[in-house]
C-alpha cells in the first residue's frame, strides 16, 4: 500500500486485487493475502474501500451463498424455535405454579381473620 496519488484508491485496489486473483489460484492463500491487505488498509484508513472492492470482485468463496450452508442455517433456526417454545412452556408452568401458590396463600389467609 504505497502512495496512490497518481491513480486513486479505487483503481489501485482493483489492480492489486486483480493481480491476486490472477496469480494466486488457491482460495485459502488468496484469502490470507486479502486479509493482510485489509489489515494494512486500516493503517491508511481505506478499509471500507478495500472491503467494497473485495466484495465486488468475488475473490473469495462466500459461504453464505452456499446451498449446504443455507440448509444448515434453516435447520438450526427451526431447532432453535422448537427449543425456545419448549423453554417457554416450562417457564410458563413454573410461573403458573408460583402464581397458584400465591393465590392459595391469599385465599387461605382471608379465612384466618
C-alpha positions in Angstrom: 0.0 0.0 0.0 2.1 2.8 -1.3 1.4 6.3 -2.4 -1.5 6.1 -4.8 -2.0 9.8 -5.5 -1.3 9.3 -9.2 -4.0 6.7 -9.7 -6.6 6.9 -7.0 -7.5 4.4 -4.3 -10.1 2.5 -6.2 -8.0 2.0 -9.3 -5.0 1.0 -7.3 -7.1 -1.5 -5.3 -8.7 -3.0 -8.4 -5.3 -3.6 -9.9 -3.9 -5.1 -6.7 -6.8 -7.4 -6.2 -6.9 -8.4 -9.9 -3.2 -9.4 -9.6 -4.0 -11.6 -6.6 -6.9 -13.1 -8.4 -4.8 -13.9 -11.5 -1.7 -15.2 -9.7 -3.0 -16.9 -6.6 -5.1 -19.9 -7.5 -5.5 -21.5 -4.1 -8.5 -19.9 -2.3 -7.2 -20.2 1.2 -3.9 -18.5 0.2 -5.9 -15.8 -1.7 -8.0 -15.2 1.4 -4.8 -14.9 3.5 -3.4 -12.2 1.2 -6.7 -10.3 1.1 -6.9 -10.3 5.0 -3.4 -8.9 5.1 -4.4 -6.1 2.7 -7.4 -5.4 4.9 -5.2 -5.1 8.0 -2.8 -2.8 6.2 -5.8 -0.8 4.8 -6.7 0.1 8.4 -3.4 1.9 8.7 -4.3 4.0 5.6 -7.9 4.5 6.6 -9.1 2.8 3.4 -10.6 -0.4 4.8 -14.1 0.5 3.6 -12.9 0.8 0.1 -10.9 -2.4 0.3 -13.9 -4.3 1.7 -16.1 -3.0 -1.1 -13.7 -3.9 -3.9 -13.2 -7.4 -2.4 -16.9 -7.9 -2.3 -17.4 -6.6 -5.8 -14.7 -8.8 -7.3 -15.9 -12.0 -5.6 -12.3 -13.1 -4.9 -13.1 -15.4 -2.0 -15.8 -18.0 -1.5 -18.9 -16.6 0.1 -20.1 -19.4 2.5 -23.4 -17.6 3.0 -24.3 -18.3 -0.7 -23.6 -22.0 -0.4 -26.7 -24.2 -0.5 -25.5 -26.5 2.2 -24.8 -23.6 4.5 -28.3 -22.2 3.9 -29.8 -25.7 4.6 -27.9 -26.0 7.8 -28.8 -22.5 8.9 -32.5 -23.2 8.3 -32.3 -26.4 10.2 -30.6 -24.5 13.1 -33.3 -21.8 13.1 -36.1 -24.5 13.2 -34.3 -26.3 16.0 -33.8 -23.0 17.9 -37.5 -22.2 17.6 -38.5 -25.6 19.0 -36.1 -25.3 21.9 -37.4 -21.8 22.6 -41.0 -23.0 22.6 -40.2 -25.8 25.0 -38.3 -23.5 27.3 -41.2 -21.0 27.2 -43.7 -23.8 28.1 -41.5 -24.8 31.1 -41.2 -21.2 32.3 -44.9 -20.7 31.9 -45.6 -23.8 34.0 -43.3 -22.6 36.7 -44.8 -19.1 36.7 -48.3 -20.6 36.9 -47.3 -22.7 39.9 -45.9 -19.7 41.7 -49.0 -17.6 41.0 -51.2 -20.5 42.1 -49.3 -20.8 45.4 -49.6 -17.0 46.0 -53.3 -17.1 45.2 -53.8 -20.0 47.6 -52.0 -18.2 50.4 -54.1 -15.1 49.8 -57.3 -17.0 49.8 -56.3 -19.2 52.8 -55.3 -16.2 54.8 -58.6 -14.5 54.1 -60.4 -17.2 56.1 -58.0 -16.9 59.0 -59.1 -13.4 60.1 
